[in-house]
């Protein structure tokens, strides 16, 4: 497979051709967490635990594209954060043996940023756009013709002499990732031939992900400890890996590096995480909803103000799992605390 690339946003100084905006960072320039996630990230669909139906589907789509010797159809991956959308994009490119380019919706501030990226792609490359729901309208419109006709329209000249010139772009696969599929425009949504939703992982899948992570990091974790972490990881691999490292930290300092189920349980308590994966912030949200608003219903803005948090953060980061667990309910009138949520507060 050819090199992966991070696409930097150089604003007005960036080349409109795009090749000067594509960089392969040297290893010493990478941040520690980037190196870590790169090492933990599986390279093939067969190594990916969980999301079995999605993995089976993507394997078929990729294999069909390889047989036809064509670019994979455009893919939209949506679901809560931390479930592996970026990883799946990397795996798709690896399985296809094509170059991988990555950027994000907020980074594409000007239409020419999008034009530069598209014209700088290699044939059949995978272009991954994270947070694609945050694309500017002008950048999104440029994508339309690129996705359907492998071309972009560039305005040449100024004022009365300005004219539109159509420029061909290589055949490519756009993989868009979003936590808010409903915020994508209908025209953009309709151009994704493959649309897959990622769901929260079950405990067995998370334990397998953690087992692989512990092996890559060369840390000896007993199965009982992995099961405890999996149970407290909110169905999310990103959180599972974070907790894995924190347990290893406490073991290094207090237990000469030896990890036991008892130390694992104690570490999770120190972090304020209960056996259902709820942390202090989650519990505070439920408590504020109960004590300040008598269980609701209450609007997200009012709840966020009482809680002292940004409404967007509350809605994107905390609410999805609370709703998934059945502790919080979204209604037309606002958020309400469920009976299960009340019982959880009483028990904790």
Phi and psi restraints in degrees (value plus and minus 20) as a CYANA .aco file:
   2 UNK   PHI     -96.7   -56.7
   2 UNK   PSI     154.7   194.7
   3 UNK   PHI     -82.4   -42.4
   3 UNK   PSI     130.7   170.7
   4 UNK   PHI    -110.3   -70.3
   4 UNK   PSI     134.2   174.2
   5 UNK   PHI    -155.3  -115.3
   5 UNK   PSI     119.9   159.9
   6 UNK   PHI    -116.8   -76.8
   6 UNK   PSI     113.5   153.5
   7 UNK   PHI    -118.9   -78.9
   7 UNK   PSI      93.5   133.5
   8 UNK   PHI    -108.4   -68.4
   8 UNK   PSI     129.0   169.0
   9 UNK   PHI    -115.9   -75.9
   9 UNK   PSI      90.4   130.4
  10 UNK   PHI    -121.4   -81.4
  10 UNK   PSI      -9.2    30.8
  11 UNK   PHI      38.0    78.0
  11 UNK   PSI    -157.8  -117.8
  12 UNK   PHI     -89.6   -49.6
  12 UNK   PSI     -36.5     3.5
  13 UNK   PHI    -107.8   -67.8
  13 UNK   PSI     -28.3    11.7
  14 UNK   PHI     -92.2   -52.2
  14 UNK   PSI     128.5   168.5
  15 UNK   PHI     -92.2   -52.2
  15 UNK   PSI     119.4   159.4
  16 UNK   PHI     -94.3   -54.3
  16 UNK   PSI     -36.1     3.9
  17 UNK   PHI     -95.8   -55.8
  17 UNK   PSI     -54.4   -14.4
  18 UNK   PHI      84.3   124.3
  18 UNK   PSI     -45.1    -5.1
  19 UNK   PHI     -86.9   -46.9
  19 UNK   PSI     -49.5    -9.5
  20 UNK   PHI     -97.1   -57.1
  20 UNK   PSI     -28.7    11.3
  21 UNK   PHI    -117.5   -77.5
  21 UNK   PSI     -18.6    21.4
  22 UNK   PHI    -126.4   -86.4
  22 UNK   PSI     106.6   146.6
  23 UNK   PHI    -152.3  -112.3
  23 UNK   PSI     124.1   164.1
  24 UNK   PHI    -129.1   -89.1
  24 UNK   PSI      82.1   122.1
  25 UNK   PHI     -81.0   -41.0
  25 UNK   PSI     120.0   160.0
  26 UNK   PHI     -89.7   -49.7
  26 UNK   PSI     130.4   170.4
  27 UNK   PHI     -74.0   -34.0
  27 UNK   PSI     -59.8   -19.8
  28 UNK   PHI     -89.7   -49.7
  28 UNK   PSI     -33.7     6.3
  29 UNK   PHI    -110.2   -70.2
  29 UNK   PSI     -33.0     7.0
  30 UNK   PHI     -94.2   -54.2
  30 UNK   PSI     128.7   168.7
  31 UNK   PHI     -96.8   -56.8
  31 UNK   PSI     140.6   180.6
  32 UNK   PHI     -80.2   -40.2
  32 UNK   PSI     -63.6   -23.6
  33 UNK   PHI     -88.6   -48.6
  33 UNK   PSI     -48.6    -8.6
  34 UNK   PHI     -88.5   -48.5
  34 UNK   PSI     -60.7   -20.7
  35 UNK   PHI     -83.9   -43.9
  35 UNK   PSI     -60.7   -20.7
  36 UNK   PHI     -83.2   -43.2
  36 UNK   PSI     -71.9   -31.9
  37 UNK   PHI     -85.5   -45.5
  37 UNK   PSI     -50.9   -10.9
  38 UNK   PHI     -85.1   -45.1
  38 UNK   PSI     -59.8   -19.8
  39 UNK   PHI     -92.9   -52.9
  39 UNK   PSI     -51.4   -11.4
  40 UNK   PHI    -103.5   -63.5
  40 UNK   PSI     -36.5     3.5
  41 UNK   PHI     -94.5   -54.5
  41 UNK   PSI     103.6   143.6
  42 UNK   PHI     -85.5   -45.5
  42 UNK   PSI     133.3   173.3
  43 UNK   PHI    -120.8   -80.8
  43 UNK   PSI     -37.0     3.0
  44 UNK   PHI    -153.2  -113.2
  44 UNK   PSI     136.3   176.3
  45 UNK   PHI     -80.3   -40.3
  45 UNK   PSI     -54.6   -14.6
  46 UNK   PHI     -86.7   -46.7
  46 UNK   PSI     -39.2     0.8
  47 UNK   PHI    -116.6   -76.6
  47 UNK   PSI     -14.8    25.2
  48 UNK   PHI    -118.3   -78.3
  48 UNK   PSI      88.9   128.9
  49 UNK   PHI     -99.3   -59.3
  49 UNK   PSI     120.8   160.8
  50 UNK   PHI      66.3   106.3
  50 UNK   PSI     156.0   196.0
  51 UNK   PHI      31.4    71.4
  51 UNK   PSI      23.4    63.4
  52 UNK   PHI     -80.7   -40.7
  52 UNK   PSI     -64.2   -24.2
  53 UNK   PHI     -82.5   -42.5
  53 UNK   PSI     -63.5   -23.5
  54 UNK   PHI     -82.3   -42.3
  54 UNK   PSI     -65.1   -25.1
  55 UNK   PHI     -82.0   -42.0
  55 UNK   PSI     -62.8   -22.8
  56 UNK   PHI     -80.6   -40.6
  56 UNK   PSI     -64.1   -24.1
  57 UNK   PHI     -83.5   -43.5
  57 UNK   PSI     -68.6   -28.6
  58 UNK   PHI     -83.0   -43.0
  58 UNK   PSI     -55.9   -15.9
  59 UNK   PHI     -81.1   -41.1
  59 UNK   PSI     -60.8   -20.8
  60 UNK   PHI     -86.2   -46.2
  60 UNK   PSI     -66.4   -26.4
  61 UNK   PHI     -80.8   -40.8
  61 UNK   PSI     -63.4   -23.4
  62 UNK   PHI     -86.5   -46.5
  62 UNK   PSI     -64.3   -24.3
  63 UNK   PHI     -83.5   -43.5
  63 UNK   PSI     -59.8   -19.8
  64 UNK   PHI     -83.2   -43.2
  64 UNK   PSI     -60.5   -20.5
  65 UNK   PHI     -83.8   -43.8
  65 UNK   PSI     -58.0   -18.0
  66 UNK   PHI     -87.4   -47.4
  66 UNK   PSI     -60.8   -20.8
  67 UNK   PHI     -84.1   -44.1
  67 UNK   PSI     -61.2   -21.2
  68 UNK   PHI     -97.5   -57.5
  68 UNK   PSI     -34.1     5.9
  69 UNK   PHI      37.8    77.8
  69 UNK   PSI      26.3    66.3
  70 UNK   PHI    -148.1  -108.1
  70 UNK   PSI     144.8   184.8
  71 UNK   PHI     -86.9   -46.9
  71 UNK   PSI     123.9   163.9
  72 UNK   PHI     -82.0   -42.0
  72 UNK   PSI     123.3   163.3
  73 UNK   PHI     -79.9   -39.9
  73 UNK   PSI     137.1   177.1
  74 UNK   PHI     -85.1   -45.1
  74 UNK   PSI     121.7   161.7
  75 UNK   PHI    -143.1  -103.1
  75 UNK   PSI     113.7   153.7
  76 UNK   PHI    -134.0   -94.0
  76 UNK   PSI     102.3   142.3
  77 UNK   PHI    -131.6   -91.6
  77 UNK   PSI     102.8   142.8
  78 UNK   PHI    -154.2  -114.2
  78 UNK   PSI     134.5   174.5
  79 UNK   PHI     131.7   171.7
  79 UNK   PSI     154.7   194.7
  80 UNK   PHI     -77.7   -37.7
  80 UNK   PSI     139.4   179.4
  81 UNK   PHI     -87.4   -47.4
  81 UNK   PSI     130.9   170.9
  82 UNK   PHI      64.2   104.2
  82 UNK   PSI     -10.5    29.5
  83 UNK   PHI    -114.5   -74.5
  83 UNK   PSI     -25.9    14.1
  84 UNK   PHI      93.6   133.6
  84 UNK   PSI       1.5    41.5
  85 UNK   PHI     -84.3   -44.3
  85 UNK   PSI     -64.1   -24.1
  86 UNK   PHI     -84.1   -44.1
  86 UNK   PSI     -61.9   -21.9
  87 UNK   PHI     -80.2   -40.2
  87 UNK   PSI     -63.3   -23.3
  88 UNK   PHI     -83.9   -43.9
  88 UNK   PSI     -55.9   -15.9
  89 UNK   PHI     -84.6   -44.6
  89 UNK   PSI     -63.6   -23.6
  90 UNK   PHI     -81.3   -41.3
  90 UNK   PSI     -65.6   -25.6
  91 UNK   PHI     -81.6   -41.6
  91 UNK   PSI     -62.6   -22.6
  92 UNK   PHI     -78.4   -38.4
  92 UNK   PSI     -66.1   -26.1
  93 UNK   PHI     -84.4   -44.4
  93 UNK   PSI     -60.0   -20.0
  94 UNK   PHI     -85.2   -45.2
  94 UNK   PSI     -64.2   -24.2
  95 UNK   PHI     -86.2   -46.2
  95 UNK   PSI     -52.7   -12.7
  96 UNK   PHI    -100.9   -60.9
  96 UNK   PSI     -34.0     6.0
  97 UNK   PHI      38.6    78.6
  97 UNK   PSI      28.1    68.1
  98 UNK   PHI    -146.9  -106.9
  98 UNK   PSI     141.3   181.3
  99 UNK   PHI     -83.4   -43.4
  99 UNK   PSI     132.2   172.2
 100 UNK   PHI    -143.0  -103.0
 100 UNK   PSI     105.4   145.4
 101 UNK   PHI    -140.9  -100.9
 101 UNK   PSI     119.9   159.9
 102 UNK   PHI    -152.1  -112.1
 102 UNK   PSI     119.4   159.4
 103 UNK   PHI    -173.3  -133.3
 103 UNK   PSI    -190.5  -150.5
 104 UNK   PHI    -160.3  -120.3
 104 UNK   PSI     137.2   177.2
 105 UNK   PHI     -74.8   -34.8
 105 UNK   PSI     -68.9   -28.9
 106 UNK   PHI     -83.6   -43.6
 106 UNK   PSI     -42.0    -2.0
 107 UNK   PHI     -97.4   -57.4
 107 UNK   PSI     -37.6     2.4
 108 UNK   PHI    -114.8   -74.8
 108 UNK   PSI      61.2   101.2
 109 UNK   PHI    -102.0   -62.0
 109 UNK   PSI     -48.8    -8.8
 110 UNK   PHI    -144.9  -104.9
 110 UNK   PSI     130.6   170.6
 111 UNK   PHI     -73.4   -33.4
 111 UNK   PSI     -58.3   -18.3
 112 UNK   PHI     -89.6   -49.6
 112 UNK   PSI     -41.1    -1.1
 113 UNK   PHI     -81.7   -41.7
 113 UNK   PSI     -65.0   -25.0
 114 UNK   PHI     -86.2   -46.2
 114 UNK   PSI     -63.2   -23.2
 115 UNK   PHI     -80.2   -40.2
 115 UNK   PSI     -64.6   -24.6
 116 UNK   PHI     -80.3   -40.3
 116 UNK   PSI     -61.3   -21.3
 117 UNK   PHI     -86.1   -46.1
 117 UNK   PSI     -69.0   -29.0
 118 UNK   PHI     -83.3   -43.3
 118 UNK   PSI     -61.0   -21.0
 119 UNK   PHI     -95.1   -55.1
 119 UNK   PSI     -34.7     5.3
 120 UNK   PHI    -115.0   -75.0
 120 UNK   PSI     -19.7    20.3
 121 UNK   PHI     -93.2   -53.2
 121 UNK   PSI     134.5   174.5
 122 UNK   PHI    -111.5   -71.5
 122 UNK   PSI     141.8   181.8
 123 UNK   PHI     -80.4   -40.4
 123 UNK   PSI     111.8   151.8
 124 UNK   PHI      45.9    85.9
 124 UNK   PSI      -7.2    32.8
 125 UNK   PHI     -83.7   -43.7
 125 UNK   PSI     137.9   177.9
 126 UNK   PHI    -117.9   -77.9
 126 UNK   PSI     103.8   143.8
 127 UNK   PHI    -126.9   -86.9
 127 UNK   PSI      95.8   135.8
 128 UNK   PHI    -121.7   -81.7
 128 UNK   PSI     102.5   142.5
 129 UNK   PHI    -137.1   -97.1
 129 UNK   PSI      88.6   128.6
 130 UNK   PHI     -99.0   -59.0
 130 UNK   PSI     134.4   174.4
 131 UNK   PHI      29.6    69.6
 131 UNK   PSI      28.1    68.1
 132 UNK   PHI     -85.5   -45.5
 132 UNK   PSI     -40.1    -0.1
 133 UNK   PHI     -88.7   -48.7
 133 UNK   PSI     -31.4     8.6
 134 UNK   PHI    -119.4   -79.4
 134 UNK   PSI      -7.2    32.8
 135 UNK   PHI     -84.0   -44.0
 135 UNK   PSI     121.7   161.7
 136 UNK   PHI     -87.1   -47.1
 136 UNK   PSI     130.0   170.0
 137 UNK   PHI     -77.2   -37.2
 137 UNK   PSI     -62.3   -22.3
 138 UNK   PHI     -84.3   -44.3
 138 UNK   PSI     -60.3   -20.3
 139 UNK   PHI     -88.0   -48.0
 139 UNK   PSI     -57.9   -17.9
 140 UNK   PHI     -83.1   -43.1
 140 UNK   PSI     -60.6   -20.6
 141 UNK   PHI     -85.4   -45.4
 141 UNK   PSI     -54.1   -14.1
 142 UNK   PHI     -85.2   -45.2
 142 UNK   PSI     -55.0   -15.0
 143 UNK   PHI     -83.0   -43.0
 143 UNK   PSI     -52.7   -12.7
 144 UNK   PHI     -73.8   -33.8
 144 UNK   PSI     -75.2   -35.2
 145 UNK   PHI     -90.1   -50.1
 145 UNK   PSI     -51.7   -11.7
 146 UNK   PHI     -86.0   -46.0
 146 UNK   PSI     -61.2   -21.2
 147 UNK   PHI     -90.2   -50.2
 147 UNK   PSI     -55.7   -15.7
 148 UNK   PHI    -114.7   -74.7
 148 UNK   PSI     -60.0   -20.0
 149 UNK   PHI    -137.3   -97.3
 149 UNK   PSI     -16.5    23.5
 150 UNK   PHI      31.6    71.6
 150 UNK   PSI      29.3    69.3
 151 UNK   PHI    -174.6  -134.6
 151 UNK   PSI     140.0   180.0
 152 UNK   PHI    -155.0  -115.0
 152 UNK   PSI     131.1   171.1
 153 UNK   PHI    -120.0   -80.0
 153 UNK   PSI     106.4   146.4
 154 UNK   PHI    -136.7   -96.7
 154 UNK   PSI     112.9   152.9
 155 UNK   PHI    -107.0   -67.0
 155 UNK   PSI     102.9   142.9
 156 UNK   PHI    -131.9   -91.9
 156 UNK   PSI     113.6   153.6
 157 UNK   PHI      69.6   109.6
 157 UNK   PSI     156.9   196.9
 158 UNK   PHI    -148.6  -108.6
 158 UNK   PSI     137.7   177.7
 159 UNK   PHI      38.7    78.7
 159 UNK   PSI    -155.3  -115.3
 160 UNK   PHI     -88.6   -48.6
 160 UNK   PSI     -40.3    -0.3
 161 UNK   PHI    -110.8   -70.8
 161 UNK   PSI     -21.5    18.5
 162 UNK   PHI     -86.4   -46.4
 162 UNK   PSI     120.8   160.8
 163 UNK   PHI    -164.6  -124.6
 163 UNK   PSI     137.0   177.0
 164 UNK   PHI    -116.8   -76.8
 164 UNK   PSI     109.8   149.8
 165 UNK   PHI    -139.4   -99.4
 165 UNK   PSI     108.9   148.9
 166 UNK   PHI    -109.5   -69.5
 166 UNK   PSI     107.0   147.0
 167 UNK   PHI    -138.9   -98.9
 167 UNK   PSI     113.5   153.5
 168 UNK   PHI     -92.9   -52.9
 168 UNK   PSI     124.5   164.5
 169 UNK   PHI    -141.5  -101.5
 169 UNK   PSI     133.7   173.7
 170 UNK   PHI     -82.3   -42.3
 170 UNK   PSI     137.0   177.0
 171 UNK   PHI     -83.0   -43.0
 171 UNK   PSI     113.1   153.1
 172 UNK   PHI    -169.5  -129.5
 172 UNK   PSI     147.5   187.5
 173 UNK   PHI    -135.0   -95.0
 173 UNK   PSI     100.6   140.6
 174 UNK   PHI    -111.1   -71.1
 174 UNK   PSI     103.9   143.9
 175 UNK   PHI    -132.6   -92.6
 175 UNK   PSI      90.4   130.4
 176 UNK   PHI    -120.3   -80.3
 176 UNK   PSI     120.7   160.7
 177 UNK   PHI    -142.3  -102.3
 177 UNK   PSI     118.0   158.0
 178 UNK   PHI    -173.2  -133.2
 178 UNK   PSI     128.8   168.8
 179 UNK   PHI    -114.6   -74.6
 179 UNK   PSI     -24.8    15.2
 180 UNK   PHI    -156.7  -116.7
 180 UNK   PSI      54.8    94.8
 181 UNK   PHI     -81.0   -41.0
 181 UNK   PSI     -50.9   -10.9
 182 UNK   PHI     -85.2   -45.2
 182 UNK   PSI     -39.1     0.9
 183 UNK   PHI    -107.1   -67.1
 183 UNK   PSI     -26.2    13.8
 184 UNK   PHI     -95.1   -55.1
 184 UNK   PSI     122.3   162.3
 185 UNK   PHI     -87.4   -47.4
 185 UNK   PSI     132.9   172.9
 186 UNK   PHI     -81.1   -41.1
 186 UNK   PSI     -62.9   -22.9
 187 UNK   PHI     -79.3   -39.3
 187 UNK   PSI     -60.2   -20.2
 188 UNK   PHI     -90.1   -50.1
 188 UNK   PSI     -64.6   -24.6
 189 UNK   PHI     -77.2   -37.2
 189 UNK   PSI     -60.3   -20.3
 190 UNK   PHI     -88.4   -48.4
 190 UNK   PSI     -36.1     3.9
 191 UNK   PHI    -108.2   -68.2
 191 UNK   PSI     -23.1    16.9
 192 UNK   PHI    -112.1   -72.1
 192 UNK   PSI      90.4   130.4
 193 UNK   PHI     -92.1   -52.1
 193 UNK   PSI     -44.0    -4.0
 194 UNK   PHI    -140.1  -100.1
 194 UNK   PSI     102.5   142.5
 195 UNK   PHI    -150.4  -110.4
 195 UNK   PSI      97.5   137.5
 196 UNK   PHI    -149.8  -109.8
 196 UNK   PSI     118.4   158.4
 197 UNK   PHI    -125.8   -85.8
 197 UNK   PSI     111.9   151.9
 198 UNK   PHI    -113.3   -73.3
 198 UNK   PSI     115.1   155.1
 199 UNK   PHI    -129.8   -89.8
 199 UNK   PSI     146.7   186.7
 200 UNK   PHI     -81.6   -41.6
 200 UNK   PSI     128.2   168.2
 201 UNK   PHI    -105.8   -65.8
 201 UNK   PSI     129.1   169.1
 202 UNK   PHI    -100.5   -60.5
 202 UNK   PSI     149.6   189.6
 203 UNK   PHI     -83.9   -43.9
 203 UNK   PSI     -58.1   -18.1
 204 UNK   PHI     -84.4   -44.4
 204 UNK   PSI     -62.3   -22.3
 205 UNK   PHI     -84.7   -44.7
 205 UNK   PSI     -61.1   -21.1
 206 UNK   PHI     -85.8   -45.8
 206 UNK   PSI     -58.7   -18.7
 207 UNK   PHI     -82.3   -42.3
 207 UNK   PSI     -58.7   -18.7
 208 UNK   PHI     -87.2   -47.2
 208 UNK   PSI     -60.1   -20.1
 209 UNK   PHI     -82.2   -42.2
 209 UNK   PSI     -62.4   -22.4
 210 UNK   PHI     -87.2   -47.2
 210 UNK   PSI     -58.3   -18.3
 211 UNK   PHI     -81.3   -41.3
 211 UNK   PSI     -63.4   -23.4
 212 UNK   PHI     -85.3   -45.3
 212 UNK   PSI     -62.1   -22.1
 213 UNK   PHI     -81.8   -41.8
 213 UNK   PSI     -62.4   -22.4
 214 UNK   PHI     -84.0   -44.0
 214 UNK   PSI     -58.0   -18.0
 215 UNK   PHI     -86.5   -46.5
 215 UNK   PSI     -63.8   -23.8
 216 UNK   PHI     -82.8   -42.8
 216 UNK   PSI     -60.4   -20.4
 217 UNK   PHI    -102.8   -62.8
 217 UNK   PSI     -22.2    17.8
 218 UNK   PHI      38.6    78.6
 218 UNK   PSI      27.6    67.6
 219 UNK   PHI    -138.1   -98.1
 219 UNK   PSI     110.8   150.8
 220 UNK   PHI    -107.3   -67.3
 220 UNK   PSI      85.5   125.5
 221 UNK   PHI    -132.3   -92.3
 221 UNK   PSI     106.0   146.0
 222 UNK   PHI     -87.7   -47.7
 222 UNK   PSI     132.3   172.3
 223 UNK   PHI     -78.2   -38.2
 223 UNK   PSI     -55.4   -15.4
 224 UNK   PHI     -85.0   -45.0
 224 UNK   PSI     -56.5   -16.5
 225 UNK   PHI     -87.3   -47.3
 225 UNK   PSI     -61.7   -21.7
 226 UNK   PHI     -82.7   -42.7
 226 UNK   PSI     -58.7   -18.7
 227 UNK   PHI     -85.4   -45.4
 227 UNK   PSI     -59.3   -19.3
 228 UNK   PHI     -83.6   -43.6
 228 UNK   PSI     -65.0   -25.0
 229 UNK   PHI     -85.1   -45.1
 229 UNK   PSI     -62.7   -22.7
 230 UNK   PHI     -79.1   -39.1
 230 UNK   PSI     -59.9   -19.9
 231 UNK   PHI     -85.4   -45.4
 231 UNK   PSI     -47.8    -7.8
 232 UNK   PHI    -122.9   -82.9
 232 UNK   PSI      -8.3    31.7
 233 UNK   PHI    -119.7   -79.7
 233 UNK   PSI      -6.0    34.0
 234 UNK   PHI      36.6    76.6
 234 UNK   PSI       8.5    48.5
 235 UNK   PHI      46.3    86.3
 235 UNK   PSI       1.1    41.1
 236 UNK   PHI    -147.5  -107.5
 236 UNK   PSI      96.9   136.9
 237 UNK   PHI     -76.7   -36.7
 237 UNK   PSI     -58.0   -18.0
 238 UNK   PHI     -80.6   -40.6
 238 UNK   PSI     -61.9   -21.9
 239 UNK   PHI     -89.3   -49.3
 239 UNK   PSI     -59.1   -19.1
 240 UNK   PHI     -78.9   -38.9
 240 UNK   PSI     -65.5   -25.5
 241 UNK   PHI     -85.2   -45.2
 241 UNK   PSI     -56.7   -16.7
 242 UNK   PHI     -84.7   -44.7
 242 UNK   PSI     -64.5   -24.5
 243 UNK   PHI     -86.5   -46.5
 243 UNK   PSI     -55.9   -15.9
 244 UNK   PHI     -77.0   -37.0
 244 UNK   PSI     -64.7   -24.7
 245 UNK   PHI     -89.4   -49.4
 245 UNK   PSI     -56.0   -16.0
 246 UNK   PHI     -88.6   -48.6
 246 UNK   PSI     -59.0   -19.0
 247 UNK   PHI     -82.8   -42.8
 247 UNK   PSI     -60.9   -20.9
 248 UNK   PHI     -82.6   -42.6
 248 UNK   PSI     -56.3   -16.3
 249 UNK   PHI     -82.2   -42.2
 249 UNK   PSI     -69.1   -29.1
 250 UNK   PHI     -85.4   -45.4
 250 UNK   PSI     -55.9   -15.9
 251 UNK   PHI     -85.0   -45.0
 251 UNK   PSI     -59.3   -19.3
 252 UNK   PHI     -83.6   -43.6
 252 UNK   PSI     -60.3   -20.3
 253 UNK   PHI    -103.4   -63.4
 253 UNK   PSI     -61.4   -21.4
 254 UNK   PHI    -126.0   -86.0
 254 UNK   PSI     -31.5     8.5
 255 UNK   PHI    -158.0  -118.0
 255 UNK   PSI       6.8    46.8
 256 UNK   PHI      34.1    74.1
 256 UNK   PSI      11.3    51.3
 257 UNK   PHI      64.4   104.4
 257 UNK   PSI     -24.7    15.3
 258 UNK   PHI    -105.5   -65.5
 258 UNK   PSI     105.5   145.5
 259 UNK   PHI    -122.2   -82.2
 259 UNK   PSI     108.6   148.6
 260 UNK   PHI    -147.7  -107.7
 260 UNK   PSI     141.1   181.1
 261 UNK   PHI     -78.8   -38.8
 261 UNK   PSI     -55.7   -15.7
 262 UNK   PHI     -85.9   -45.9
 262 UNK   PSI     -64.3   -24.3
 263 UNK   PHI     -85.4   -45.4
 263 UNK   PSI     -58.3   -18.3
 264 UNK   PHI     -81.6   -41.6
 264 UNK   PSI     -66.4   -26.4
 265 UNK   PHI     -82.9   -42.9
 265 UNK   PSI     -61.7   -21.7
 266 UNK   PHI     -85.2   -45.2
 266 UNK   PSI     -59.5   -19.5
 267 UNK   PHI     -82.9   -42.9
 267 UNK   PSI     -64.7   -24.7
 268 UNK   PHI     -82.5   -42.5
 268 UNK   PSI     -57.1   -17.1
 269 UNK   PHI     -86.6   -46.6
 269 UNK   PSI     -60.8   -20.8
 270 UNK   PHI     -80.4   -40.4
 270 UNK   PSI     -54.6   -14.6
 271 UNK   PHI    -101.6   -61.6
 271 UNK   PSI     -21.5    18.5
 272 UNK   PHI      53.8    93.8
 272 UNK   PSI       5.9    45.9
 273 UNK   PHI    -126.5   -86.5
 273 UNK   PSI     106.3   146.3
 274 UNK   PHI    -109.6   -69.6
 274 UNK   PSI     159.3   199.3
 275 UNK   PHI     -88.6   -48.6
 275 UNK   PSI     -32.5     7.5
 276 UNK   PHI    -116.8   -76.8
 276 UNK   PSI     -18.3    21.7
 277 UNK   PHI      70.6   110.6
 277 UNK   PSI     -20.2    19.8
 278 UNK   PHI     -99.6   -59.6
 278 UNK   PSI     114.8   154.8
 279 UNK   PHI    -123.9   -83.9
 279 UNK   PSI    -193.0  -153.0
 280 UNK   PHI     -82.2   -42.2
 280 UNK   PSI     -55.3   -15.3
 281 UNK   PHI     -86.1   -46.1
 281 UNK   PSI     -64.7   -24.7
 282 UNK   PHI     -77.4   -37.4
 282 UNK   PSI     -67.4   -27.4
 283 UNK   PHI     -85.4   -45.4
 283 UNK   PSI     -55.9   -15.9
 284 UNK   PHI     -85.8   -45.8
 284 UNK   PSI     -58.2   -18.2
 285 UNK   PHI     -79.8   -39.8
 285 UNK   PSI     -68.5   -28.5
 286 UNK   PHI     -83.5   -43.5
 286 UNK   PSI     -59.4   -19.4
 287 UNK   PHI     -87.9   -47.9
 287 UNK   PSI     -61.5   -21.5
 288 UNK   PHI     -83.5   -43.5
 288 UNK   PSI     -60.5   -20.5
 289 UNK   PHI     -81.9   -41.9
 289 UNK   PSI     -57.5   -17.5
 290 UNK   PHI     -97.1   -57.1
 290 UNK   PSI     -68.7   -28.7
 291 UNK   PHI    -100.2   -60.2
 291 UNK   PSI     -57.1   -17.1
 292 UNK   PHI    -110.3   -70.3
 292 UNK   PSI     -49.2    -9.2
 293 UNK   PHI    -144.5  -104.5
 293 UNK   PSI      -5.3    34.7
 294 UNK   PHI      33.2    73.2
 294 UNK   PSI      15.5    55.5
 295 UNK   PHI      69.0   109.0
 295 UNK   PSI     -23.1    16.9
 296 UNK   PHI      71.2   111.2
 296 UNK   PSI    -197.0  -157.0
 297 UNK   PHI     -98.1   -58.1
 297 UNK   PSI     131.3   171.3
 298 UNK   PHI    -166.4  -126.4
 298 UNK   PSI     124.1   164.1
 299 UNK   PHI     -88.9   -48.9
 299 UNK   PSI     135.3   175.3
 300 UNK   PHI     -83.4   -43.4
 300 UNK   PSI     -55.5   -15.5
 301 UNK   PHI     -87.0   -47.0
 301 UNK   PSI     -63.1   -23.1
 302 UNK   PHI     -85.7   -45.7
 302 UNK   PSI     -62.0   -22.0
 303 UNK   PHI     -83.9   -43.9
 303 UNK   PSI     -63.2   -23.2
 304 UNK   PHI     -84.9   -44.9
 304 UNK   PSI     -58.5   -18.5
 305 UNK   PHI     -85.9   -45.9
 305 UNK   PSI     -62.4   -22.4
 306 UNK   PHI     -88.0   -48.0
 306 UNK   PSI     -51.8   -11.8
 307 UNK   PHI    -103.5   -63.5
 307 UNK   PSI     -41.3    -1.3
 308 UNK   PHI      59.7    99.7
 308 UNK   PSI      17.0    57.0
 309 UNK   PHI    -155.4  -115.4
 309 UNK   PSI     136.9   176.9
 310 UNK   PHI     -87.2   -47.2
 310 UNK   PSI     112.7   152.7
 311 UNK   PHI     -75.7   -35.7
 311 UNK   PSI     -58.0   -18.0
 312 UNK   PHI     -84.5   -44.5
 312 UNK   PSI     -62.0   -22.0
 313 UNK   PHI     -84.1   -44.1
 313 UNK   PSI     -63.3   -23.3
 314 UNK   PHI     -79.6   -39.6
 314 UNK   PSI     -63.7   -23.7
 315 UNK   PHI     -94.0   -54.0
 315 UNK   PSI     -56.5   -16.5
 316 UNK   PHI    -107.4   -67.4
 316 UNK   PSI     -58.3   -18.3
 317 UNK   PHI    -116.1   -76.1
 317 UNK   PSI     -66.2   -26.2
 318 UNK   PHI    -117.9   -77.9
 318 UNK   PSI     -62.3   -22.3
 319 UNK   PHI     -79.7   -39.7
 319 UNK   PSI     -63.7   -23.7
 320 UNK   PHI     -73.6   -33.6
 320 UNK   PSI     -63.7   -23.7
 321 UNK   PHI     -93.3   -53.3
 321 UNK   PSI     -56.7   -16.7
 322 UNK   PHI     -83.9   -43.9
 322 UNK   PSI     -57.2   -17.2
 323 UNK   PHI     -89.4   -49.4
 323 UNK   PSI     -62.4   -22.4
 324 UNK   PHI     -80.0   -40.0
 324 UNK   PSI     -60.7   -20.7
 325 UNK   PHI     -96.7   -56.7
 325 UNK   PSI     -32.3     7.7
 326 UNK   PHI      67.4   107.4
 326 UNK   PSI      -5.4    34.6
 327 UNK   PHI    -107.6   -67.6
 327 UNK   PSI     -44.0    -4.0
 328 UNK   PHI    -151.9  -111.9
 328 UNK   PSI     124.8   164.8
 329 UNK   PHI    -148.8  -108.8
 329 UNK   PSI     116.7   156.7
 330 UNK   PHI    -115.5   -75.5
 330 UNK   PSI     106.9   146.9
 331 UNK   PHI    -147.2  -107.2
 331 UNK   PSI     146.4   186.4
 332 UNK   PHI     -78.0   -38.0
 332 UNK   PSI     -44.9    -4.9
 333 UNK   PHI    -112.4   -72.4
 333 UNK   PSI     -29.1    10.9
 334 UNK   PHI     115.6   155.6
 334 UNK   PSI    -188.0  -148.0
 335 UNK   PHI    -106.9   -66.9
 335 UNK   PSI     119.3   159.3
 336 UNK   PHI    -149.7  -109.7
 336 UNK   PSI     128.0   168.0
 337 UNK   PHI    -105.1   -65.1
 337 UNK   PSI     106.9   146.9
 338 UNK   PHI    -102.4   -62.4
 338 UNK   PSI     149.0   189.0
 339 UNK   PHI     -82.0   -42.0
 339 UNK   PSI     -56.1   -16.1
 340 UNK   PHI     -84.5   -44.5
 340 UNK   PSI     -57.9   -17.9
 341 UNK   PHI     -83.7   -43.7
 341 UNK   PSI     -61.3   -21.3
 342 UNK   PHI     -83.9   -43.9
 342 UNK   PSI     -62.3   -22.3
 343 UNK   PHI     -84.2   -44.2
 343 UNK   PSI     -56.5   -16.5
 344 UNK   PHI     -85.2   -45.2
 344 UNK   PSI     -60.9   -20.9
 345 UNK   PHI     -84.4   -44.4
 345 UNK   PSI     -61.2   -21.2
 346 UNK   PHI     -84.1   -44.1
 346 UNK   PSI     -54.9   -14.9
 347 UNK   PHI    -101.4   -61.4
 347 UNK   PSI     -35.5     4.5
